[in-house]
């Protein structure tokens, strides 16, 4: 929306496409309703689907997040031309990652 209001052509094309898609979907929804609702299985959560404890799921997700950040950082280091000032030290990154991985399952397992 900001791009369209700023006068950028790609923003305008995106807005027109989005509005056209919404309009077309709304018009043909009665025809597609049975198909659209056929996959409705209620509320499903990963522990139910994978038949694992929520703490294990949270631990695995935390590991995945830490791994994604590590991979992103390695990619940045490979392609950067200079080291940014004020970059966090390795020990702070390791401490934060450890806290995330250890506390994630505990927080996910708590009952509201």
C-alpha positions as CSV (number, residue, x, y, z in Angstrom):
1,X,0.0,0.0,0.0
2,X,2.9,2.3,0.8
3,X,4.4,1.7,-2.6
4,X,1.1,2.4,-4.4
5,X,0.5,5.6,-2.5
6,X,4.1,6.6,-3.1
7,X,3.4,6.4,-6.9
8,X,5.5,3.3,-7.6
9,X,4.1,1.2,-10.5
10,X,4.9,-2.2,-8.9
11,X,3.0,-1.2,-5.8
12,X,0.0,-0.2,-7.9
13,X,0.1,-3.4,-9.9
14,X,0.3,-5.4,-6.6
15,X,-2.7,-3.5,-5.2
16,X,-4.8,-4.0,-8.4
17,X,-3.8,-7.7,-8.5
18,X,-4.7,-8.2,-4.8
19,X,-8.1,-6.5,-5.1
20,X,-8.9,-8.4,-8.3
21,X,-8.0,-11.7,-6.6
22,X,-10.2,-10.9,-3.6
23,X,-13.1,-9.9,-5.8
24,X,-12.8,-13.0,-8.1
25,X,-12.5,-15.3,-5.1
26,X,-15.6,-13.7,-3.4
27,X,-17.6,-14.1,-6.6
28,X,-16.7,-17.8,-7.2
29,X,-16.7,-18.8,-3.5
30,X,-20.2,-20.4,-3.6
31,X,-19.0,-22.7,-6.3
32,X,-15.8,-23.6,-4.4
33,X,-17.3,-23.7,-0.9
34,X,-17.5,-27.5,-0.6
35,X,-13.9,-27.9,-1.8
36,X,-12.7,-25.0,0.4
37,X,-14.2,-26.5,3.5
38,X,-13.3,-30.1,2.7
39,X,-10.0,-29.9,4.5
40,X,-11.4,-28.4,7.7
41,X,-10.0,-30.6,10.5
42,X,-10.5,-28.1,13.4
43,X,-7.7,-26.7,15.4
44,X,-4.5,-28.8,14.9
45,X,-1.2,-28.2,16.7
46,X,2.2,-29.7,15.9
47,X,2.2,-31.9,19.1
48,X,-1.1,-33.5,17.9
49,X,0.0,-34.0,14.3
50,X,3.5,-35.3,15.2
51,X,2.3,-37.1,18.3
52,X,5.2,-35.6,20.4
53,X,5.2,-33.7,23.7
54,X,4.9,-29.9,23.3
55,X,8.3,-29.5,25.1
56,X,10.0,-31.6,22.5
57,X,8.4,-29.6,19.7
58,X,9.5,-26.4,21.3
59,X,13.1,-27.7,21.7
60,X,13.2,-28.7,18.1
61,X,11.8,-25.3,16.9
62,X,14.4,-23.5,19.1
63,X,17.2,-25.6,17.6
64,X,15.9,-24.8,14.2
65,X,15.8,-21.1,14.9
66,X,19.3,-21.1,16.3
67,X,20.5,-23.1,13.3
68,X,18.8,-20.6,10.9
69,X,20.5,-17.6,12.6
70,X,23.8,-19.4,12.6
71,X,23.5,-20.2,8.9
72,X,22.5,-16.6,8.1
73,X,25.5,-15.3,10.0
74,X,27.8,-17.6,8.2
75,X,26.4,-16.5,4.9
76,X,26.8,-12.8,5.9
77,X,30.4,-13.4,6.9
78,X,31.1,-15.0,3.6
79,X,29.8,-12.2,1.5
80,X,30.4,-9.1,3.7
81,X,33.2,-6.7,2.7
82,X,33.8,-5.2,6.2
83,X,32.9,-6.2,9.7
84,X,30.2,-4.0,11.2
85,X,31.0,-2.0,14.3
86,X,29.4,-3.0,17.5
87,X,28.8,-6.6,16.4
88,X,27.8,-8.8,19.3
89,X,30.6,-11.0,20.7
90,X,30.6,-14.7,20.2
91,X,30.0,-15.5,23.9
92,X,26.9,-13.3,24.0
93,X,25.5,-15.1,20.9
94,X,26.3,-18.5,22.5
95,X,24.7,-17.5,25.8
96,X,21.5,-16.2,24.1
97,X,21.2,-19.3,22.0
98,X,21.7,-21.6,25.0
99,X,19.0,-19.7,27.0
100,X,16.6,-19.9,24.0
101,X,17.1,-23.7,23.6
102,X,16.9,-24.5,27.3
103,X,14.0,-22.2,28.2
104,X,11.9,-22.7,25.1
105,X,10.5,-26.1,26.0
106,X,9.9,-24.9,29.6
107,X,7.9,-21.9,28.5
108,X,6.0,-23.9,25.8
109,X,5.1,-26.6,28.4
110,X,3.6,-24.2,30.9
111,X,-0.2,-24.1,31.2
112,X,-1.8,-20.6,30.9
